[in-house]
């Protein structure tokens, strides 16, 4: 076979649809570009959605005032996991203040809440405010059209996922100076969350050579960035972008679904769940996806050249879970459910609730997936 034929066969026919994100800006000081972006949109009344932590930071609020002359209201009542009452309150802020633009500055919970609130404004028949996102973690929510809302049903809670293209960000602004305010442990944990996105995209989709190469590069860049200098936040932001460059072409897998259940139902901080769930899931899936896991192992191993294709890997698929767990432990993150005080008596309940809520994701485990999921969850403890 000729070299040309081999290259073509590794880039099969396909189609890749892009989300309507108009621009991505990056670099220290890029917060100052938000005002220009809003001006290009014709915005005149801007709501800032952020965390209580960021709203109480005098230097940041002063920077926001300088960067966003159209700032009309600041709303910071957002709890982790975007609970339903917070979404309703945020939507009311948008309507009551007649805003035409939103800047969401924070992590995944704030950004998800902003997307959910925009959806409610649209569904009410009102004009959709333009949306600029300034992420302060590496969760990747700024790049996606998906969001989770934690619903309460009597004594139980459940984090339900939604997807709609019309709430995706109009612009994303990565400012490493703003991100330096994020606590170190949250920053590191959200970096593992970004790697979780990349890995689940590689495992759960058909071959998409451009997306695959970016995901593998993002995994390597994140490992190198967080391991060498966790305070050098610009490199990690680029890595998160690579890991989740095309979320519309990727899907949540079992690791994320377990994380949603751990967070929405059992109250485990969402940022730390991937360090616990992903190594266990990869260990279980070694026999199912050996080729892809070999590439992932190579990306995680900084002694190996960075992989760029799904084929021809020098990695050992069985090492993917080992390398990932070792990396998470080196960052000082919890890698077992017992590390976050999860009750051992709740393990089977976690497995059963996940299997019931996410049958498609559980089915990847093969025959008797419910039993296999119980075994997997017990291995996480």
C-alpha positions as CSV (number, residue, x, y, z in Angstrom):
1,X,0.0,0.0,0.0
2,X,1.3,3.4,-0.9
3,X,2.0,6.1,1.7
4,X,-0.7,8.3,0.1
5,X,-3.3,5.5,0.4
6,X,-2.4,4.9,4.1
7,X,-2.9,8.6,4.9
8,X,-6.2,8.8,3.1
9,X,-7.5,5.6,5.0
10,X,-6.7,7.3,8.3
11,X,-8.9,10.3,7.3
12,X,-12.2,8.6,6.4
13,X,-15.1,10.5,4.9
14,X,-17.2,12.4,7.4
15,X,-18.7,15.7,8.4
16,X,-18.0,18.0,11.4
17,X,-20.5,20.6,12.4
18,X,-19.2,23.6,14.4
19,X,-21.0,25.4,17.2
20,X,-21.9,29.0,16.6
21,X,-19.1,30.4,18.8
22,X,-17.9,33.4,16.9
23,X,-14.5,33.9,18.5
24,X,-12.1,32.6,21.1
25,X,-9.6,35.0,22.7
26,X,-6.7,34.1,24.9
27,X,-3.7,35.6,26.8
28,X,-3.1,37.7,29.8
29,X,-5.2,40.9,29.8
30,X,-7.7,39.6,27.3
31,X,-10.5,40.5,29.7
32,X,-10.2,44.0,28.2
33,X,-11.5,42.6,24.9
34,X,-14.9,41.8,26.4
35,X,-16.1,45.4,26.1
36,X,-15.1,45.5,22.4
37,X,-16.8,42.2,21.7
38,X,-20.0,43.4,23.3
39,X,-19.7,46.7,21.4
40,X,-19.5,44.7,18.2
41,X,-22.7,42.9,19.2
42,X,-24.4,46.3,19.8
43,X,-24.9,45.5,23.5
44,X,-26.1,48.3,25.8
45,X,-27.2,46.5,29.0
46,X,-25.0,43.7,30.3
47,X,-25.6,41.3,33.2
48,X,-22.5,39.7,34.9
49,X,-23.1,36.2,36.2
50,X,-20.3,35.1,38.5
51,X,-19.5,33.4,41.8
52,X,-19.8,35.0,45.3
53,X,-16.0,34.6,45.5
54,X,-15.3,36.6,42.3
55,X,-18.0,39.2,43.1
56,X,-16.3,39.9,46.4
57,X,-12.9,40.5,44.8
58,X,-12.3,44.3,44.6
59,X,-9.6,44.2,42.0
60,X,-11.6,41.9,39.7
61,X,-14.8,43.9,40.0
62,X,-12.8,47.1,39.2
63,X,-11.4,45.4,36.1
64,X,-14.9,44.3,35.0
65,X,-16.1,47.9,35.4
66,X,-13.3,49.2,33.2
67,X,-13.6,46.4,30.6
68,X,-17.4,46.4,30.4
69,X,-18.9,49.9,30.3
70,X,-22.4,48.4,29.6
71,X,-22.4,46.5,32.9
72,X,-25.9,46.9,34.4
73,X,-26.3,44.2,37.1
74,X,-24.0,41.7,38.8
75,X,-25.7,38.4,39.9
76,X,-23.7,35.9,41.9
77,X,-26.2,33.7,43.7
78,X,-25.1,30.4,42.1
79,X,-24.5,27.2,44.0
80,X,-22.5,24.2,42.7
81,X,-24.2,21.9,40.2
82,X,-26.7,24.6,39.0
83,X,-29.7,23.8,41.1
84,X,-33.1,24.5,39.6
85,X,-34.0,27.6,41.8
86,X,-30.7,29.3,40.8
87,X,-31.7,28.9,37.1
88,X,-35.1,30.4,37.7
89,X,-33.5,33.3,39.6
90,X,-30.9,33.9,36.9
91,X,-33.6,34.0,34.2
92,X,-35.6,36.5,36.2
93,X,-32.5,38.8,36.4
94,X,-32.2,38.8,32.6
95,X,-35.9,39.6,32.1
96,X,-36.3,42.1,35.0
97,X,-33.3,44.1,34.0
98,X,-34.1,44.0,30.3
99,X,-30.5,42.9,29.5
100,X,-29.3,42.3,25.9
101,X,-26.0,40.6,26.9
102,X,-24.5,38.3,29.5
103,X,-21.0,37.8,30.7
104,X,-20.6,34.6,32.7
105,X,-17.3,34.6,34.7
106,X,-16.7,31.5,36.7
107,X,-16.5,27.7,36.5
108,X,-18.9,25.1,35.1
109,X,-21.7,25.8,37.5
110,X,-22.0,29.5,36.6
111,X,-21.6,28.9,32.9
112,X,-24.1,26.1,32.9
113,X,-26.6,28.3,34.8
114,X,-26.1,31.1,32.3
115,X,-26.8,28.7,29.4
116,X,-29.9,27.3,31.1
117,X,-31.2,30.8,31.9
118,X,-30.7,31.9,28.3
119,X,-32.8,28.9,27.2
120,X,-35.6,30.0,29.5
121,X,-35.5,33.5,28.1
122,X,-35.7,32.1,24.5
123,X,-38.5,29.7,25.4
124,X,-40.5,32.7,26.9
125,X,-40.4,34.3,23.4
126,X,-38.0,37.0,24.3
127,X,-34.9,38.1,22.3
128,X,-31.8,36.0,23.3
129,X,-29.1,38.1,25.0
130,X,-25.6,37.7,23.5
131,X,-23.3,35.6,25.7
132,X,-19.6,36.0,26.4
133,X,-17.9,33.5,28.7
134,X,-14.8,34.2,30.8
135,X,-13.9,30.8,32.3
136,X,-12.0,30.6,35.6
137,X,-11.6,26.8,35.6
138,X,-10.7,24.1,33.0
139,X,-14.1,22.4,32.9
140,X,-14.8,23.2,29.3
141,X,-18.4,24.3,29.7
142,X,-17.6,27.6,27.9
143,X,-17.1,25.6,24.7
144,X,-20.2,23.5,24.7
145,X,-23.9,23.7,24.1
146,X,-24.7,21.3,27.0
147,X,-25.5,22.1,30.6
148,X,-26.7,20.3,33.7
149,X,-29.5,21.3,36.0
150,X,-29.9,19.7,39.4
151,X,-33.5,19.0,40.1
152,X,-35.1,18.1,43.4
153,X,-37.8,15.5,43.6
154,X,-39.0,15.2,47.1
155,X,-36.1,13.9,49.2
156,X,-34.0,13.1,46.1
157,X,-32.0,15.2,43.7
158,X,-30.9,14.4,40.2
159,X,-28.6,16.3,37.8
160,X,-30.2,16.3,34.3
161,X,-28.2,17.1,31.2
162,X,-29.6,19.3,28.4
163,X,-28.3,20.2,25.0
164,X,-29.4,23.0,22.7
165,X,-27.3,24.9,20.1
166,X,-29.0,28.2,20.7
167,X,-27.4,28.8,24.1
168,X,-23.8,28.2,23.1
169,X,-21.5,31.1,23.8
170,X,-21.1,33.8,21.2
171,X,-17.5,34.4,22.4
172,X,-15.0,32.8,24.8
173,X,-12.3,34.8,26.5
174,X,-9.4,33.0,28.2
175,X,-7.5,35.4,30.5
176,X,-4.8,33.6,32.6
177,X,-4.7,36.6,34.9
178,X,-8.3,36.2,35.8
179,X,-7.8,32.4,36.2
180,X,-5.0,33.0,38.7
181,X,-7.7,33.8,41.3
182,X,-8.9,30.2,41.2
183,X,-7.8,28.0,44.1
184,X,-5.1,25.6,43.2
185,X,-6.9,22.4,44.2
186,X,-10.0,23.4,42.1
187,X,-7.7,24.3,39.2
188,X,-6.0,20.9,39.2
189,X,-9.2,19.0,39.6
190,X,-10.8,20.8,36.7
191,X,-7.8,20.0,34.6
192,X,-8.5,16.3,35.1
193,X,-12.1,17.1,34.1
194,X,-10.8,18.5,30.8
195,X,-8.8,15.3,30.2
196,X,-12.0,13.3,30.9
197,X,-13.7,15.2,28.1
198,X,-10.9,14.4,25.7
199,X,-10.8,10.7,26.6
200,X,-14.5,10.2,26.4
201,X,-14.6,11.9,23.1
202,X,-11.9,9.5,21.8
203,X,-13.7,6.5,23.2
204,X,-17.3,7.5,22.3
205,X,-17.2,8.8,18.7
206,X,-16.3,7.6,15.3
207,X,-12.9,8.6,14.0
208,X,-12.7,12.4,13.6
209,X,-9.0,13.0,12.7
210,X,-8.9,16.7,13.5
211,X,-10.8,16.3,16.8
212,X,-8.8,13.3,17.8
213,X,-5.5,14.9,17.2
214,X,-6.5,18.0,19.2
215,X,-7.8,15.8,22.0
216,X,-4.6,13.8,22.2
217,X,-2.5,17.0,22.1
218,X,-4.7,18.5,24.9
219,X,-4.2,15.5,27.1
220,X,-0.4,15.7,26.7
221,X,-0.4,19.5,27.2
222,X,-2.5,19.3,30.3
223,X,-0.3,16.6,31.9
224,X,2.8,18.6,31.2
225,X,1.3,21.9,32.3
226,X,-0.2,20.8,35.6
227,X,2.7,18.6,36.4
228,X,5.5,21.1,35.7
229,X,4.0,24.5,36.8
230,X,0.4,24.5,38.0
231,X,0.5,28.2,38.4
232,X,1.3,28.8,34.6
233,X,-2.4,28.9,33.8
234,X,-2.3,30.0,30.2
235,X,-0.9,26.7,28.9
236,X,-3.6,24.7,30.8
237,X,-6.3,26.9,29.3
238,X,-5.1,26.1,25.8
239,X,-5.0,22.4,26.8
240,X,-8.6,22.5,28.0
241,X,-9.6,24.1,24.6
242,X,-7.8,21.3,22.8
243,X,-9.4,18.6,25.0
244,X,-12.9,19.9,24.2
245,X,-12.5,21.7,20.9
246,X,-15.6,20.3,19.3
247,X,-18.1,19.2,22.0
248,X,-20.9,18.9,19.5
249,X,-19.0,16.0,18.0
250,X,-18.3,14.3,21.4
251,X,-20.6,12.6,23.9
252,X,-20.6,12.1,27.6
253,X,-19.4,8.6,28.7
254,X,-19.7,6.5,31.8
255,X,-17.1,8.5,33.7
256,X,-19.0,11.8,33.4
257,X,-22.3,10.1,34.1
258,X,-21.0,8.6,37.3
259,X,-19.7,12.1,38.1
260,X,-23.1,13.6,37.5
261,X,-24.7,11.1,39.8
262,X,-22.0,11.6,42.5
263,X,-22.4,15.3,42.4
264,X,-26.1,15.9,41.8
265,X,-27.4,13.1,44.0
266,X,-24.7,12.4,46.6
267,X,-23.2,15.9,46.9
268,X,-19.6,15.1,45.9
269,X,-17.9,18.2,44.5
270,X,-18.1,17.9,40.7
271,X,-14.6,19.1,40.2
272,X,-13.0,16.1,41.9
273,X,-15.1,13.3,40.4
274,X,-13.1,12.6,37.3
275,X,-10.0,11.8,39.2
276,X,-12.0,9.1,40.9
277,X,-14.2,7.8,38.1
278,X,-12.0,7.9,35.1
279,X,-9.1,5.6,36.1
280,X,-11.7,2.9,37.1
281,X,-13.6,3.3,33.9
282,X,-10.5,3.0,31.8
283,X,-9.4,-0.1,33.6
284,X,-12.7,-1.7,32.8
285,X,-12.7,-0.6,29.2
286,X,-9.2,-1.8,28.3
287,X,-10.6,-5.0,26.7
288,X,-13.2,-3.0,24.8
289,X,-11.1,-0.2,23.2
290,X,-7.5,-1.4,23.2
291,X,-6.4,0.6,20.2
292,X,-7.8,4.0,21.4
293,X,-6.5,3.3,25.0
294,X,-3.0,2.7,23.6
295,X,-3.1,6.2,22.1
296,X,-4.4,7.6,25.3
297,X,-1.6,5.8,27.3
298,X,0.9,7.3,24.9
299,X,-0.5,10.8,25.4
300,X,-0.4,10.4,29.2
301,X,3.2,9.2,29.1
302,X,5.4,12.2,28.7
303,X,8.4,10.0,27.9
304,X,6.6,9.0,24.6
305,X,6.2,11.2,21.6
306,X,2.8,13.0,21.4
307,X,0.4,10.8,19.4
308,X,-1.5,12.4,16.5
309,X,-3.5,9.5,15.1
310,X,-5.6,6.6,16.4
311,X,-3.4,4.0,14.7
312,X,0.2,2.9,15.2
313,X,0.6,3.6,18.9
314,X,3.6,2.8,21.0
315,X,1.4,2.8,24.2
316,X,0.2,-0.1,26.2
317,X,-3.6,0.1,26.6
318,X,-3.5,-1.4,30.1
319,X,-1.3,1.4,31.2
320,X,-3.8,4.2,30.5
321,X,-5.7,3.8,33.8
322,X,-2.4,3.3,35.7
323,X,-0.8,6.4,34.2
324,X,-3.9,8.5,34.8
325,X,-4.3,7.4,38.4
326,X,-0.6,8.0,39.1
327,X,-0.8,11.5,37.6
328,X,-3.9,12.4,39.6
329,X,-2.2,11.2,42.8
330,X,0.9,13.3,42.0
331,X,-1.4,16.3,41.8
332,X,-2.6,15.5,45.3
333,X,-6.2,14.8,44.1
334,X,-8.5,12.2,45.6
335,X,-8.6,9.1,43.5
336,X,-10.9,6.9,45.7
337,X,-14.5,7.5,46.9
338,X,-13.3,6.9,50.4
339,X,-11.0,9.9,50.0
340,X,-14.1,12.1,49.8
341,X,-15.9,10.5,52.7
342,X,-18.4,8.6,50.4
343,X,-20.2,6.0,52.5
344,X,-19.3,2.5,51.5
345,X,-22.9,1.5,52.0
346,X,-24.0,3.8,49.1
347,X,-21.9,2.0,46.5
348,X,-24.6,-0.3,45.1
349,X,-27.1,2.6,45.2
350,X,-24.7,4.7,43.1
351,X,-24.3,1.9,40.6
352,X,-28.0,1.1,40.4
353,X,-29.1,4.8,40.0
354,X,-26.5,5.3,37.3
355,X,-27.6,2.2,35.4
356,X,-31.2,3.3,35.6
357,X,-30.6,6.9,34.5
358,X,-27.9,6.2,31.9
359,X,-28.5,2.8,30.3
360,X,-26.7,3.7,27.0
361,X,-23.5,4.7,28.8
362,X,-23.7,1.6,31.1
363,X,-24.2,-0.7,28.1
364,X,-20.6,-0.2,27.1
365,X,-19.6,-2.6,29.9
366,X,-21.0,-5.5,27.9
367,X,-23.0,-8.5,29.1
368,X,-24.8,-8.0,32.4
369,X,-23.9,-4.3,32.6
370,X,-25.7,-3.8,35.9
371,X,-23.5,-6.3,37.7
372,X,-20.4,-5.1,35.9
373,X,-21.2,-1.5,37.0
374,X,-21.6,-2.6,40.6
375,X,-18.1,-4.2,40.4
376,X,-16.7,-1.0,38.8
377,X,-18.2,1.3,41.5
378,X,-16.9,-1.0,44.3
379,X,-13.4,-0.7,42.7
380,X,-13.7,3.1,43.0
381,X,-14.1,3.0,46.8
